[in-house]
Amino acid sequence: MAEAQAIGRFVPTSPRKARLMADLIRRQPVDKALNILHFSPNHVSRTIEKTLRSAVSNLANREDVGRVEPNQIFIKRILVDGGPMAKRIRPAPQGRAYRVRKRTHHLTIVVATND
């Protein structure tokens, strides 16, 4: 079983929103997962789709794999880890300040063949 991975780092979306999309495509065949991501209205689905296509390309470009059909590849593992937060201050009533945390995440996708 051949494997390849792709990592998307510092993606400007909260990890919680990204995990919702990641849960939909975990352990799915790649052609079905790309179909789900392409027609999803969520903003983070574009980033996940881009990273997934990169992982599939990394698998196809390995020297020991050769030609692989898209229906033979599945998502073995998908991880969404929290990245650094940019902390900002928002003015609030009566001289107060509210903290705004702009979250990021790191996305790791591992694909494998059904050999």
Summary of the structure (lengths in Angstrom):
residues: 115
radius of gyration: 17.4
end to end distance: 5.3
largest distance: 65.7
contacts: 329
relative contact order: 0.30
helix: 37%
strand: 36%
